[in-house]
């Protein structure tokens, strides 16, 4: 079967992308670059959780990925609002 090999390759690619994003987070010159890097890391983390859920054969990880996506979206919006206005809560 090819599915385990494809899952392993995809997990390796997303793990590499996550590590490269972590390096970019540490070396980013501006705050907006760091916010975009954190958003990209959230997307990579969601992909890793979904792929692991497929590999494990359970739907529990897919629900965790949805929660991670919602949290990442709210965090990105909060960072952007903080940059634009200086405060999150009006």
Secondary structure, DSSP 8 states (H G I E B T S, - for coil): --HHHHHHHHHHHHHHHHHHHHHHHHH-SSHHHHHHHHHHHHHHHHHHHHHHHHHHT-SHHHHHHHHHHHHHHHHHHHHHHHHHHS-S--
